[in-house]
Amino acid sequence: MSNGRHRRGSRIGGVVLILVGVVFLLHNFRPDIRVWAYFEQWWPVLLIVWGVARLIENMVARRSGQAPGPVLTGGEFFVLLLVLGAAGAISLGHRVIPGIHLPGDMGEDLPFGVHTEVTEELPTLKAQSNSLISIETNRGDISVQASDDDEIRVVVKKTAFAFDEDSANKLARASSVSLTQTSRGYEVRPQIREGSFERVRLNLEIHVPRNSPLELKSQYGNLSVEDAGVSVSATTRRGTVEIRQTGGDVRAETLRGDIRIVGAKGNVHVSGHGSEVEVADVGGDATIEGEFFGPIRVRNVPRGTRFVSS
């Protein structure tokens, strides 16, 4: 009681907790929603809504003859500290610590600072017929074009980050890509100094023989293959996979991005989490397995399509 009037209790804290819970529940069902990135940008709106709701509560209390509540209760003050602490930690992580990525971040962009770009072409290598070509980059796009030549040609576009131009140039020179023959076939691999993966992006443009099976992997980057004559496997954590006009089976996986497969003569298997999926003009059957939340378009798959999702 206060001055003979009953004090109206606040419901703002409960409403805030409900809203936060709804947002994170939505993220569980929609992993493509970048909760942390949106929170970093829009968290002040939470304080604005909180303040407006408190003003409305106090106005309603006065009109009903009740005593308005305090500006902040002890529990609400604690929640406010948590919000400010989370916003500060996320902002610090993105702007001060180079290369840090939070759950839900795309992780495609290099940190702020000076960037150096260098383009190099590796010596060509003659490939034995039907040999597997495995291509990998930690951060960067991979674009593969098949042709009737029996050579493997690799063009590397390097982007390096540092706090000054000299350091960026040194990091770019220290980063390279190797093309070697192995017992499995041929490998294209990044050679990056330990601890520098977050500060180097290696985009690869590769020409390969049409009859060579392909295996592509990237942590953060888009993958594209065109006119391959045999099987193709493409996996990326963050990026789009696009494969067109292949003569064998196709397997494509992404954890965040689109997948487009057009003109595969064999079977097609799509998996992971992401947005749009397009599968068209497939000679075999098609399987789509995972959580994709954009349009899923399937056409001209005469042997049928199977879709598996929770």
ChimeraX attribute file (.defattr): number of C-alpha atoms within 10 A of each C-alpha:
attribute: neighborCount
match mode: 1-to-1
recipient: residues
	/A:1	9
	/A:2	9
	/A:3	8
	/A:4	8
	/A:5	11
	/A:6	14
	/A:7	17
	/A:8	19
	/A:9	15
	/A:10	19
	/A:11	12
	/A:12	17
	/A:13	17
	/A:14	11
	/A:15	13
	/A:16	17
	/A:17	12
	/A:18	11
	/A:19	12
	/A:20	13
	/A:21	12
	/A:22	12
	/A:23	13
	/A:24	15
	/A:25	11
	/A:26	13
	/A:27	15
	/A:28	11
	/A:29	12
	/A:30	16
	/A:31	20
	/A:32	21
	/A:33	17
	/A:34	15
	/A:35	17
	/A:36	19
	/A:37	18
	/A:38	12
	/A:39	17
	/A:40	16
	/A:41	12
	/A:42	12
	/A:43	15
	/A:44	14
	/A:45	11
	/A:46	15
	/A:47	15
	/A:48	11
	/A:49	13
	/A:50	16
	/A:51	15
	/A:52	10
	/A:53	16
	/A:54	20
	/A:55	14
	/A:56	10
	/A:57	18
	/A:58	20
	/A:59	14
	/A:60	15
	/A:61	18
	/A:62	13
	/A:63	10
	/A:64	10
	/A:65	12
	/A:66	20
	/A:67	21
	/A:68	22
	/A:69	16
	/A:70	13
	/A:71	12
	/A:72	15
	/A:73	13
	/A:74	9
	/A:75	10
	/A:76	17
	/A:77	13
	/A:78	12
	/A:79	15
	/A:80	17
	/A:81	12
	/A:82	12
	/A:83	17
	/A:84	13
	/A:85	12
	/A:86	16
	/A:87	19
	/A:88	12
	/A:89	12
	/A:90	18
	/A:91	16
	/A:92	12
	/A:93	15
	/A:94	17
	/A:95	12
	/A:96	11
	/A:97	11
	/A:98	17
	/A:99	19
	/A:100	16
	/A:101	17
	/A:102	14
	/A:103	11
	/A:104	16
	/A:105	18
	/A:106	18
	/A:107	20
	/A:108	18
	/A:109	15
	/A:110	19
	/A:111	22
	/A:112	15
	/A:113	13
	/A:114	15
	/A:115	21
	/A:116	20
	/A:117	15
	/A:118	13
	/A:119	13
	/A:120	13
	/A:121	14
	/A:122	14
	/A:123	11
	/A:124	13
	/A:125	16
	/A:126	13
	/A:127	19
	/A:128	15
	/A:129	13
	/A:130	15
	/A:131	18
	/A:132	22
	/A:133	24
	/A:134	19
	/A:135	21
	/A:136	23
	/A:137	24
	/A:138	21
	/A:139	26
	/A:140	23
	/A:141	25
	/A:142	24
	/A:143	18
	/A:144	22
	/A:145	16
	/A:146	20
	/A:147	17
	/A:148	12
	/A:149	13
	/A:150	18
	/A:151	16
	/A:152	21
	/A:153	19
	/A:154	22
	/A:155	19
	/A:156	20
	/A:157	19
	/A:158	23
	/A:159	22
	/A:160	29
	/A:161	26
	/A:162	22
	/A:163	13
	/A:164	12
	/A:165	15
	/A:166	12
	/A:167	16
	/A:168	22
	/A:169	20
	/A:170	13
	/A:171	22
	/A:172	26
	/A:173	14
	/A:174	13
	/A:175	20
	/A:176	18
	/A:177	21
	/A:178	13
	/A:179	20
	/A:180	12
	/A:181	17
	/A:182	11
	/A:183	8
	/A:184	10
	/A:185	17
	/A:186	21
	/A:187	18
	/A:188	20
	/A:189	16
	/A:190	20
	/A:191	14
	/A:192	20
	/A:193	12
	/A:194	6
	/A:195	7
	/A:196	15
	/A:197	18
	/A:198	19
	/A:199	22
	/A:200	27
	/A:201	29
	/A:202	29
	/A:203	21
	/A:204	25
	/A:205	17
	/A:206	19
	/A:207	21
	/A:208	24
	/A:209	24
	/A:210	23
	/A:211	22
	/A:212	24
	/A:213	23
	/A:214	24
	/A:215	17
	/A:216	22
	/A:217	22
	/A:218	22
	/A:219	20
	/A:220	23
	/A:221	27
	/A:222	27
	/A:223	25
	/A:224	20
	/A:225	24
	/A:226	18
	/A:227	17
	/A:228	26
	/A:229	23
	/A:230	20
	/A:231	22
	/A:232	24
	/A:233	19
	/A:234	25
	/A:235	24
	/A:236	27
	/A:237	21
	/A:238	24
	/A:239	26
	/A:240	26
	/A:241	24
	/A:242	20
	/A:243	26
	/A:244	18
	/A:245	18
	/A:246	24
	/A:247	20
	/A:248	21
	/A:249	22
	/A:250	24
	/A:251	19
	/A:252	24
	/A:253	27
	/A:254	27
	/A:255	22
	/A:256	25
	/A:257	24
	/A:258	24
	/A:259	27
	/A:260	19
	/A:261	26
	/A:262	20
	/A:263	19
	/A:264	29
	/A:265	20
	/A:266	17
	/A:267	18
	/A:268	27
	/A:269	19
	/A:270	24
	/A:271	21
	/A:272	19
	/A:273	22
	/A:274	25
	/A:275	20
	/A:276	17
	/A:277	22
	/A:278	16
	/A:279	25
	/A:280	18
	/A:281	17
	/A:282	27
	/A:283	19
	/A:284	17
	/A:285	18
	/A:286	25
	/A:287	17
	/A:288	22
	/A:289	17
	/A:290	18
	/A:291	20
	/A:292	24
	/A:293	16
	/A:294	13
	/A:295	11
	/A:296	15
	/A:297	11
	/A:298	18
	/A:299	13
	/A:300	13
	/A:301	18
	/A:302	12
	/A:303	11
	/A:304	13
	/A:305	16
	/A:306	10
	/A:307	11
	/A:308	10
	/A:309	9
	/A:310	6
